[in-house]
Amino acid sequence: MTTNKTNKLRFGITGSGYMGRTHAEAIRRLGAAATLVAIWGGRRAPALAAQYGAECEATAEALARRPDIDAIVITTPHHCHIAEAMLALEAGKHILVEKPLATTVADCDRMIELADRRGLVIATAYNERFRDMPLRARELISTGSIGRVQSMHAQMIADADDFNRQDFGGNKSWLELPENVGFVIDGLPHLIDTMRYLTGLAIKSAAGYSRTFLPRPVEDTTVGIVEFENGTVATVNTTCAACGPYPLFVTRYSIIGSNGTLDLDPFGDLHMGDRKEGWRLVGRQPPIGFGSAETAFGDVRMKCFVAQMQSFIDGIQGKPMQAGSGRDGRIGLAACLAMLTSTREHRLIDLSP
């Protein structure tokens, strides 16, 4: 790796679709803190590299070997993550990996072991950690505003066809390939991580029912249960088999405490209810507008991705990192895969640390 004579962290990106563009834009918005050096992967890579003043590499190996790159952001389909992550780590690069971290827990462990051995940082891209309303909900929970958290419900409802019709690089038809496992490891890791992040609780066990309702060979709907270490219980419902008129993604959390309740839309409103003051709005985020490139890459949506990228840089520089770690990525994936195992074997899966 060449000596970095500036204070900018030098980035490469694998993947050139919706999330590749998202992270390229986040790096651009960081200005003096970061610079995008090169992009590899996908038919959009040459155009995306040109758009952001970066080079386009011919292979993932060439990207990883570049001496003028300090960190690589991995945004390719799920089954590609392990190979690209290992290439980057073996070349001495820090990595930020779009969730899920990998498609198996064993592959997560391989990444984490190599990063630890090489003294490198792995971050998992859980962007809800940086949205305004989840941060407000976390504050309310940590200060005891709703008492002891007793139970939670989380849902993500999506229409796969609607998402694939968008015109800004959002097509995710690759999710139908068996090697990418299913929607359960695409949508559900967000829900698992956000519940953990809001409460600070560790997962003890999980179970679930997974189904395929769309004409595709992999799972598109999972309903599950999660038990946390202190006895808190949660249900989850994640599906890409909705058939309108839902917006692209409807994500919602209900957090029931001993003294009150929170209703959280991480992309919109936060409500709180208790016996003393009743039901009320306690926070609101402006609408993101997923339906077009102009709004999807505008200030409201991009704010959390810029903050996440800065947090990743903080971790590389030895500062506290709010971004999800490699171990956070492993935990989220393990809970999701446990629900698939539970479906097959009709049993509760132990996930104790």
C-alpha angles and dihedrals in degrees: 000000000000120000111269105229093184133060091243120110107229116227140197124190130207112207130032105212131097097312094038088058091044093057093042088056092047091053091049091051092053089069110179093020099062146014132198111231106173146352131207133183140052135036092279094057098098093049094043092049091050091048091056099037094250134129123255116229124208097220141020088241091057091050093050093048096054109119092206094064123086101178139017128212113211115210103153126117114299100258091056095059099085097053094045093044093051091048090052096045093046088053091053097255126142113230138215108194125196110235131299095055089211139329097259134040089231090060090049089054091051091054094046094047093051093045091050091048092050096041092242132143125242117193125185116215104241098154096180087076087072102044117110100238098047088050090052091048091050090053092050092049094046092051092051097248093144097027122229113357107242105172142354140196124202130184139180116189120185140165106223093198092052092052093048091053093062119111103219104077098281100127109133101175087130086076087078091067112102093227088066090057099220146283089300091080094038103053105016099061088068091055094047094048095045092053089049092046094048094051107024089229127145121229118247104179144344141197135175155158118249124191142177113222100157123074093265135106098241140060118287102169133043130175113188148165128226129195119203127208097260096048097268110144131203141186125211133197119188126169142155090190096088114128105213159270085102117107116249094281127007109191122176140166129199113196115189117197134180091256104028150347135250125206109196130191102181089203097044139000134014117205129187131194135189139150094258102053104012127219116339146156110255101172144006134195119202113253115274100209106216093186101087140029091242093062100028090060095037129111099274097056096035096053094082094045091053090050091048092051091049090051090052089052089049089055092051089051092053097257126127110286120215092183118099112275128221088263090052087054091051093050093050093049093045091055092049094048089046089064091054090049090047090053091054098041102030095229145109113265119221112227100168113152 
